[in-house]
């Protein structure tokens, strides 16, 4: 069964739900988790942005990523789950690509990530890291939706 679970975390609600599910699985399966947060520096590189401003932006992104990872590690450790974390600084690569690379190099048995459930034009414009991960992963992927569907009751179909 799954002993090495990679969890993509970005601080969003879907990511928090995915983390909670990964912690639950990690506890039940005695698995270790690798938390991955990706910061993509390329959108900030522009001729109009001076080097000092760019460095401040990157430092802010780095600080936010480290904070997200610290909070997630604290939650996993609080549940008694073995955990490690990596902040990935990407230049030109999308988060999904970085997650796939980390899953291969670690190596992961399972990838857990949240999905925002975007559709139509929003999905086209913003892309979908979750879709990229599903399409390119060599290991199973568990997608956790942005919001829970209504709970099924005993005896419902």
C-alpha positions in Angstrom: 0.0 0.0 0.0 1.0 3.6 0.0 4.1 4.4 2.3 5.3 7.6 0.6 2.7 10.3 0.0 3.5 13.5 -1.7 1.1 16.4 -0.9 1.0 19.6 -3.0 0.2 22.5 -0.6 -0.4 26.1 -1.6 -2.5 27.5 1.3 -5.8 27.4 -0.5 -8.9 25.8 0.8 -8.6 22.8 -1.6 -5.0 22.4 -0.5 -6.0 22.4 3.2 -8.6 19.7 2.5 -6.1 17.7 0.5 -3.6 18.0 3.4 -6.2 16.8 5.9 -7.0 13.8 3.7 -3.3 13.0 3.3 -2.7 13.2 7.1 -5.6 10.9 7.6 -4.2 8.4 5.1 -0.7 8.8 6.5 -1.9 7.9 10.0 -4.0 4.9 8.8 -1.2 3.6 6.6 1.8 4.5 8.7 3.0 6.4 5.7 5.4 9.4 5.6 4.4 12.6 3.8 6.4 15.0 1.7 4.8 18.4 1.5 5.7 20.4 -1.6 5.1 24.1 -2.1 6.1 25.6 -5.5 6.8 29.3 -6.0 7.1 30.3 -9.7 9.4 33.3 -10.1 8.9 33.8 -13.8 5.7 35.8 -13.8 7.6 38.5 -11.8 10.5 38.8 -14.2 9.9 41.8 -16.4 12.0 44.6 -17.8 9.7 47.1 -16.0 10.5 45.6 -12.5 13.9 46.6 -11.0 16.1 44.1 -9.3 15.4 45.3 -5.8 11.6 45.1 -6.3 11.9 41.7 -7.9 14.0 40.4 -5.0 11.4 41.7 -2.5 8.6 40.0 -4.4 10.6 36.7 -4.4 11.4 37.0 -0.7 7.7 37.5 0.0 6.8 34.5 -2.0 9.5 32.5 -0.3 8.2 33.6 3.1 4.7 32.7 2.3 5.7 29.3 1.0 7.8 28.6 4.1 4.8 29.6 6.3 2.4 27.3 4.4 4.9 24.4 4.8 5.5 25.1 8.5 1.7 25.2 9.2 1.2 21.9 7.2 4.2 20.2 8.9 2.8 21.2 12.3 -0.6 19.7 11.5 0.9 16.4 10.3 3.3 16.1 13.3 0.4 16.9 15.6 -1.4 13.9 14.1 1.7 11.7 14.7 2.5 11.4 11.0 6.1 11.5 9.8 6.6 14.5 7.5 9.2 16.4 5.5 8.7 19.5 3.4 10.3 21.1 0.3 10.0 24.6 -1.0 10.6 24.5 -4.8 11.6 27.6 -6.6 10.7 27.3 -10.2 11.7 29.5 -13.1 9.4 29.0 -16.0 8.0 25.7 -14.8 4.4 25.3 -13.6 3.6 23.9 -10.2 2.2 20.7 -11.7 5.5 20.0 -13.5 7.5 20.5 -10.3 5.2 18.2 -8.4 5.6 15.4 -11.0 9.4 15.9 -10.8 9.4 15.7 -7.0 7.2 12.6 -7.0 9.7 10.9 -9.3 12.8 11.9 -7.5 11.6 11.3 -3.9 10.0 8.7 -5.0 6.3 8.9 -4.1 3.8 6.1 -4.1 0.8 8.5 -4.2 0.2 12.2 -4.9 -2.5 14.0 -3.1 -3.6 17.5 -4.2 -6.6 19.7 -4.1 -8.6 20.8 -7.0 -10.5 24.1 -7.4 -13.0 22.6 -9.8 -12.6 25.4 -12.3 -14.5 25.0 -15.5 -14.7 26.7 -18.9 -12.8 30.0 -19.5 -11.5 30.3 -16.0 -9.8 26.8 -16.3 -8.5 27.7 -19.8 -7.0 31.0 -18.6 -5.7 29.8 -15.3 -4.7 26.3 -16.3 -5.0 23.3 -14.1 -2.1 21.9 -12.1 -4.3 19.1 -10.9 -5.1 18.1 -14.4 -1.4 18.2 -15.4 -0.5 16.0 -12.4 -3.2 13.4 -13.3 -2.1 13.3 -16.9 1.6 13.0 -16.3 1.9 11.1 -13.0 3.5 7.7 -13.0 1.8 7.0 -9.6 -1.8 7.1 -8.5 -3.2 10.6 -7.8 -5.9 11.4 -5.2 -7.7 14.7 -6.1 -9.6 16.3 -3.2 -12.3 18.7 -4.3 -12.6 22.3 -3.3 -15.8 21.6 -1.3 -17.4 18.6 0.1 -20.4 17.1 -1.6 -23.5 16.7 0.6 -23.0 13.9 3.0 -24.6 10.6 2.2 -26.8 9.3 4.9 -27.2 5.7 6.0 -29.3 3.8 3.4 -29.2 6.6 0.8 -28.3 5.6 -2.8 
